[in-house]
Amino acid sequence: MNNRMCEMFGIDVPIFAFSHCRDVVVEVSKAGGLGVLGMARMSPERVREELRWIDEHIGGKPYGIDVLMPTTFEEAAGLKYDPERLFPGEQLSFVRRLLDEAGVPRLPEGEAAHIEQELVSQFNFTPGESARMLEIAMEHPIKLIVNALGSPPAELVARAHARGIKVAALAGAAKHALRHKQAGCDFVIAVGTEAGGHTGQTTSMVLWPRIVDAVAPMPVLGGGGVGRGRQLAAALALGCEGAWCGSIWLKTVQSEVVPEIKAKLFAAGSEDAVLTRSVTGKPCRTLRSSFTDAWDKPGAPPTLPAPLQAILWWGQGRTRVERAHVKDFLTYPVGQLVGDMTQETSVRQVVHDMLDELIETKERLDRVLG
């Protein structure tokens, strides 16, 4: 391809894959794209282990990492997990009562504190926590650092560039993209509201060309609703240099999601990917569940600021729900593309299908445009 992103990283196709699963990262890079490992749910020890495994299996292909360094957040790093002191009584009792009334079993009394602490310790949301992750990551041959929330600090950009590492950031509005450009990013990822995870309110069709024009000539990747070749073609047609894909990898055999969540994904429609603050404290598109629905009902308390809401969900909700495999309460970040995800496949097959349909789309446009 005559493509700036392919030239920048020495890859064959401009398909960038965000995933929390190391297997997906490796398989996408081996298939000619670039895998990006999401590190927000990992302890420092786990980060080191995952990156070492990737280095051993990726065959020298390039890969990147994704961190959360938001500009606005409630500092909760380093605090001992004590729910009675950490959370306001209204929100804490709301979650506990919600699960009790639904019959979700409580954790064993003697093990609850340890189980909750272990799960919460894996969550990294603040700039300070991400900085510790980056120290470890820079010991490995990463080629890209992506900030998923906010502009990366200037010192991070300088350190990365000194090591030959490219830096990018996600943007849901042109003003955010311009801040990323001023911060020294090498490219911007324009993420439409269709995307899973943290996202804004503007659709990809409107957002992509807006950001392309705002930061030109800086390259832009289009994210939000990309899982097949026609959508990749649309991103290229709207001025993007490639696609940032996340949700589509959840349907693969390499995906990290448990079978119960994968079954919910395959049964879901696009309307089941809801935009809510209930799981992180920031707008996040995730699979509808009894937990997300409860926060929308009359009488529900306001959600807490990030990352306290995320810690509330992880420590008081997710621990009980996943331990008991309670399907109605299971959720996972996913975009509106979920409505097209009906059966399991492989990472390599997803990439091949995207490229086949991209070629078919080009041939069709050649015929239509003469």
C-alpha positions as CSV (number, residue, x, y, z in Angstrom):
1,M,0.0,0.0,0.0
2,N,1.0,3.6,-0.7
3,N,0.3,4.5,3.0
4,R,2.0,6.6,5.6
5,M,1.1,4.4,8.5
6,C,2.5,1.3,6.7
7,E,5.7,3.3,6.0
8,M,5.9,4.6,9.6
9,F,5.9,1.2,11.1
10,G,7.1,-1.1,8.3
11,I,3.8,-3.0,8.2
12,D,1.8,-4.4,5.3
13,V,-1.7,-3.1,6.1
14,P,-2.9,-0.1,8.1
15,I,-5.0,-2.2,10.6
16,F,-4.2,-1.3,14.2
17,A,-5.7,-3.6,16.8
18,F,-6.4,-2.6,20.3
19,S,-6.8,-5.5,22.7
20,H,-6.3,-6.5,26.3
21,C,-5.2,-9.9,25.0
22,R,-1.6,-10.6,24.1
23,D,-2.6,-13.4,21.7
24,V,-4.6,-10.9,19.6
25,V,-1.7,-8.4,19.6
26,V,0.7,-11.0,18.3
27,E,-1.6,-12.5,15.7
28,V,-2.5,-9.1,14.2
29,S,1.1,-8.0,13.9
30,K,1.9,-11.4,12.3
31,A,-0.9,-10.9,9.9
32,G,0.6,-7.6,8.7
33,G,-1.1,-5.1,10.9
34,L,0.0,-3.7,14.3
35,G,-1.2,-5.0,17.6
36,V,-1.6,-2.7,20.6
37,L,-1.8,-4.1,24.1
38,G,-4.2,-2.3,26.5
39,M,-2.6,-2.2,29.9
40,A,-5.3,-0.5,32.1
41,R,-6.2,-3.8,33.7
42,M,-2.8,-5.1,34.7
43,S,-0.5,-4.9,37.7
44,P,3.1,-4.0,37.0
45,E,4.1,-7.6,37.4
46,R,1.5,-8.7,34.8
47,V,2.7,-6.0,32.4
48,R,6.2,-7.3,32.5
49,E,5.0,-10.9,32.0
50,E,2.7,-10.0,29.1
51,L,5.3,-8.0,27.2
52,R,8.0,-10.6,27.7
53,W,5.6,-13.2,26.3
54,I,4.8,-11.0,23.3
55,D,8.5,-10.5,22.6
56,E,9.0,-14.2,22.6
57,H,6.1,-14.9,20.2
58,I,5.8,-12.0,17.8
59,G,8.8,-12.8,15.6
60,G,10.3,-9.3,15.6
61,K,7.1,-7.7,14.3
62,P,6.2,-4.3,15.6
63,Y,3.7,-3.8,18.4
64,G,2.5,-1.0,20.7
65,I,0.9,-0.4,24.1
66,D,-2.2,1.6,25.2
67,V,-2.4,3.5,28.5
68,L,-4.9,5.7,30.4
69,M,-3.5,9.1,31.4
70,P,-6.6,11.2,31.7
71,T,-6.4,15.0,32.3
72,T,-9.2,14.9,34.9
73,F,-9.6,12.2,37.5
74,E,-10.0,11.6,41.2
75,E,-6.7,10.6,42.8
76,A,-7.1,7.2,44.3
77,A,-3.7,5.6,43.6
78,G,-1.9,4.0,46.4
79,L,-4.9,3.9,48.7
80,K,-5.6,0.8,50.6
81,Y,-8.8,-0.7,49.4
82,D,-11.2,0.1,52.2
83,P,-14.7,0.4,50.6
84,E,-16.2,1.9,53.8
85,R,-13.8,4.9,53.6
86,L,-13.2,5.0,49.9
87,F,-16.8,5.3,48.7
88,P,-19.7,7.5,49.8
89,G,-22.3,5.5,51.6
90,E,-25.0,6.2,49.1
91,Q,-23.2,4.6,46.1
92,L,-21.7,1.8,48.2
93,S,-25.0,0.7,49.6
94,F,-26.7,1.0,46.2
95,V,-24.3,-1.5,44.6
96,R,-24.4,-3.9,47.6
97,R,-28.2,-3.7,47.8
98,L,-28.6,-4.2,44.0
99,L,-26.6,-7.4,44.0
100,D,-28.2,-8.7,47.2
101,E,-31.7,-8.2,45.8
102,A,-30.8,-9.9,42.6
103,G,-29.6,-12.9,44.5
104,V,-25.9,-12.6,43.6
105,P,-23.9,-14.4,46.3
106,R,-21.7,-12.4,48.5
107,L,-18.0,-13.3,48.7
108,P,-16.9,-15.7,51.5
109,E,-16.6,-13.5,54.6
110,G,-13.1,-14.5,55.4
111,E,-11.8,-14.0,51.9
112,A,-13.8,-11.0,50.7
113,A,-11.2,-8.3,51.5
114,H,-8.4,-10.2,49.9
115,I,-10.4,-11.0,46.7
116,E,-11.5,-7.4,46.3
117,Q,-8.0,-6.0,46.9
118,E,-6.4,-8.4,44.4
119,L,-8.9,-7.4,41.6
120,V,-8.7,-3.7,42.3
121,S,-4.9,-3.7,42.4
122,Q,-4.9,-4.7,38.7
123,F,-6.8,-1.5,37.6
124,N,-4.5,1.4,36.5
125,F,-6.3,4.6,35.5
126,T,-4.3,7.6,36.7
127,P,-1.2,9.2,35.1
128,G,0.9,8.1,38.0
129,E,-0.1,4.5,37.6
130,S,0.3,4.6,33.9
131,A,3.8,6.2,34.3
132,R,4.9,3.1,36.2
133,M,3.5,0.9,33.5
134,L,5.5,2.9,30.9
135,E,8.8,2.5,32.8
136,I,8.4,-1.3,32.4
137,A,7.1,-1.1,28.8
138,M,10.1,1.0,27.7
139,E,12.4,-2.0,28.7
140,H,10.8,-3.8,25.7
141,P,11.0,-3.2,22.0
142,I,7.7,-1.4,21.7
143,K,7.1,0.8,18.6
144,L,4.1,2.8,19.7
145,I,2.6,4.4,22.9
146,V,-1.1,5.4,22.7
147,N,-2.8,7.5,25.3
148,A,-6.5,6.6,25.4
149,L,-7.6,9.5,27.6
150,G,-6.2,13.0,27.1
151,S,-3.0,14.3,25.6
152,P,0.3,12.7,26.6
153,P,2.7,14.7,28.7
154,A,5.4,16.5,26.8
155,E,8.1,14.7,28.7
156,L,6.7,11.3,27.7
157,V,6.6,12.3,24.1
158,A,10.3,13.4,24.3
159,R,11.4,10.2,26.0
160,A,9.5,8.0,23.6
161,H,10.9,9.9,20.5
162,A,14.4,9.6,21.9
163,R,14.0,5.8,21.9
164,G,12.4,5.8,18.4
165,I,8.9,5.1,19.7
166,K,6.0,6.8,18.1
167,V,3.2,8.4,20.2
168,A,-0.5,8.8,19.5
169,A,-3.7,9.6,21.3
170,L,-7.4,9.1,20.9
171,A,-9.7,12.0,20.1
172,G,-13.4,12.4,20.1
173,A,-13.4,16.0,19.0
174,A,-11.3,18.2,16.7
175,K,-10.2,20.3,19.7
176,H,-8.8,17.3,21.4
177,A,-7.0,16.2,18.3
178,L,-5.4,19.7,18.0
179,R,-4.1,19.4,21.6
180,H,-2.6,16.0,20.7
181,K,-0.9,17.6,17.8
182,Q,0.5,20.4,19.9
183,A,1.7,17.9,22.4
184,G,3.9,16.3,19.8
185,C,2.0,13.2,18.8
186,D,3.0,11.5,15.6
187,F,-0.6,10.8,14.6
188,V,-4.2,11.0,16.0
189,I,-6.8,8.3,16.4
190,A,-10.3,9.8,15.7
191,V,-12.8,7.7,17.6
192,G,-16.5,7.9,16.8
193,T,-19.2,7.3,19.3
194,E,-19.8,3.8,17.8
195,A,-16.7,2.6,19.5
196,G,-16.4,0.4,22.6
197,G,-14.8,1.8,25.7
198,H,-14.3,5.6,26.4
199,T,-15.8,7.6,23.6
200,G,-17.7,10.8,22.8
201,Q,-21.0,11.7,21.2
202,T,-20.0,12.3,17.5
203,T,-20.4,9.6,14.9
204,S,-17.4,8.3,12.9
205,M,-18.8,9.5,9.6
206,V,-18.9,13.1,10.8
207,L,-15.9,13.0,13.1
208,W,-13.2,11.4,10.9
209,P,-13.1,14.0,8.1
210,R,-13.4,16.8,10.7
211,I,-10.3,15.7,12.5
212,V,-8.4,14.9,9.3
213,D,-9.0,18.5,8.2
214,A,-8.1,19.9,11.6
215,V,-4.7,18.3,12.1
216,A,-3.6,18.0,8.4
217,P,-1.1,17.0,7.3
218,M,-0.7,14.8,10.4
219,P,-2.0,11.2,9.7
220,V,-5.2,10.1,11.3
221,L,-6.6,6.6,12.0
222,G,-10.3,6.1,12.0
223,G,-11.8,4.3,15.0
224,G,-15.4,3.4,16.0
225,G,-17.4,0.9,14.1
226,V,-14.6,-0.6,12.0
227,G,-14.6,-4.4,11.7
228,R,-14.9,-5.2,8.0
229,G,-13.4,-4.1,4.7
230,R,-16.1,-1.7,3.6
231,Q,-15.6,0.2,6.9
232,L,-11.9,0.3,6.4
233,A,-12.5,1.6,2.9
234,A,-14.8,4.3,4.3
235,A,-12.1,5.4,6.7
236,L,-9.6,5.7,3.8
237,A,-12.1,7.5,1.6
238,L,-12.7,10.1,4.4
239,G,-9.1,10.9,4.6
240,C,-7.8,8.5,7.3
241,E,-4.6,6.6,6.7
242,G,-6.0,3.4,8.3
243,A,-8.2,2.0,11.0
244,W,-8.1,1.5,14.8
245,C,-10.1,-1.6,15.6
246,G,-11.1,-2.9,19.0
247,S,-14.5,-4.7,19.4
248,I,-14.0,-7.0,16.4
249,W,-11.3,-9.0,18.1
250,L,-13.6,-9.9,21.0
251,K,-15.3,-12.5,18.7
252,T,-12.1,-14.3,18.0
253,V,-10.9,-17.6,19.5
254,Q,-7.8,-15.7,20.8
255,S,-10.0,-13.2,22.7
256,E,-9.6,-12.7,26.4
257,V,-13.3,-12.7,27.2
258,V,-14.8,-15.6,29.2
259,P,-17.3,-17.9,27.3
260,E,-20.3,-16.4,29.2
261,I,-19.5,-12.9,28.0
262,K,-18.7,-14.1,24.5
263,A,-22.2,-15.7,24.3
264,K,-23.8,-12.4,25.4
265,L,-21.8,-10.6,22.7
266,F,-23.1,-13.0,20.0
267,A,-26.7,-12.6,21.1
268,A,-26.5,-8.8,21.4
269,G,-27.7,-6.1,19.0
270,S,-26.1,-2.8,18.3
271,E,-28.6,-1.2,20.8
272,D,-27.1,-3.3,23.5
273,A,-23.8,-1.4,23.4
274,V,-24.8,1.4,25.7
275,L,-22.9,4.6,26.6
276,T,-22.8,4.8,30.4
277,R,-20.7,6.2,33.2
278,S,-21.6,3.4,35.5
279,V,-18.5,1.2,34.9
280,T,-15.7,3.8,34.9
281,G,-17.1,7.2,35.8
282,K,-16.4,8.5,32.3
283,P,-18.6,7.9,29.2
284,C,-17.9,4.3,28.2
285,R,-19.7,2.2,25.7
286,T,-20.2,-1.3,27.1
287,L,-22.5,-4.3,26.9
288,R,-25.9,-3.6,28.5
289,S,-26.4,-5.5,31.8
290,S,-28.5,-5.3,34.9
291,F,-25.7,-3.3,36.5
292,T,-25.7,-0.6,33.8
293,D,-29.5,-0.5,33.6
294,A,-29.8,0.1,37.4
295,W,-27.9,3.3,37.2
296,D,-30.4,4.7,34.7
297,K,-33.4,4.1,36.8
298,P,-35.2,6.7,38.9
299,G,-33.7,6.9,42.4
300,A,-30.3,5.8,41.4
301,P,-27.4,7.8,42.9
302,P,-25.1,9.8,40.7
303,T,-22.0,8.0,39.5
304,L,-18.7,8.7,41.1
305,P,-15.8,10.5,39.3
306,A,-13.2,8.4,37.6
307,P,-11.5,6.2,38.7
308,L,-13.6,5.8,41.9
309,Q,-16.6,4.5,39.9
310,A,-14.4,1.9,38.2
311,I,-13.0,0.8,41.5
312,L,-16.5,0.6,42.9
313,W,-17.6,-1.7,40.0
314,W,-14.4,-3.8,40.1
315,G,-14.3,-4.2,43.9
316,Q,-18.0,-4.4,44.8
317,G,-19.7,-5.6,41.6
318,R,-17.4,-7.5,39.3
319,T,-15.8,-9.6,42.1
320,R,-19.2,-11.0,43.0
321,V,-20.7,-11.2,39.5
322,E,-17.8,-13.0,37.8
323,R,-17.2,-15.4,40.7
324,A,-20.8,-16.5,40.5
325,H,-21.0,-16.3,36.7
326,V,-24.2,-14.2,36.9
327,K,-25.0,-13.7,33.2
328,D,-27.5,-10.7,33.6
329,F,-24.8,-8.6,35.4
330,L,-21.9,-9.5,33.1
331,T,-20.6,-6.6,31.0
332,Y,-17.6,-5.8,28.8
333,P,-16.6,-2.7,26.8
334,V,-17.8,-3.1,23.2
335,G,-19.0,-0.9,20.3
336,Q,-22.1,-0.9,18.2
337,L,-20.3,-3.3,15.9
338,V,-21.5,-6.0,18.3
339,G,-24.7,-6.4,16.3
340,D,-22.6,-7.9,13.5
341,M,-20.7,-10.3,15.7
342,T,-22.5,-13.6,15.7
343,Q,-20.0,-16.3,15.7
344,E,-16.4,-17.1,16.7
345,T,-13.5,-16.9,14.2
346,S,-9.8,-16.3,14.3
347,V,-7.7,-13.1,14.3
348,R,-6.1,-14.0,11.0
349,Q,-9.4,-14.7,9.4
350,V,-10.7,-11.3,10.5
351,V,-7.7,-9.6,8.9
352,H,-8.0,-11.6,5.7
353,D,-11.8,-11.0,5.4
354,M,-11.2,-7.2,5.9
355,L,-8.6,-7.1,3.1
356,D,-10.7,-9.2,0.7
357,E,-13.7,-6.9,1.2
358,L,-11.5,-3.8,0.9
359,I,-10.3,-5.0,-2.5
360,E,-13.9,-5.8,-3.6
361,T,-15.0,-2.3,-2.5
362,K,-12.2,-0.7,-4.5
363,E,-13.2,-2.7,-7.6
364,R,-16.8,-1.7,-7.1
365,L,-15.9,2.0,-6.8
366,D,-13.7,1.7,-9.9
367,R,-16.7,0.4,-11.8
368,V,-19.1,3.0,-10.4
369,L,-16.7,6.0,-10.9
370,G,-15.4,4.8,-14.2
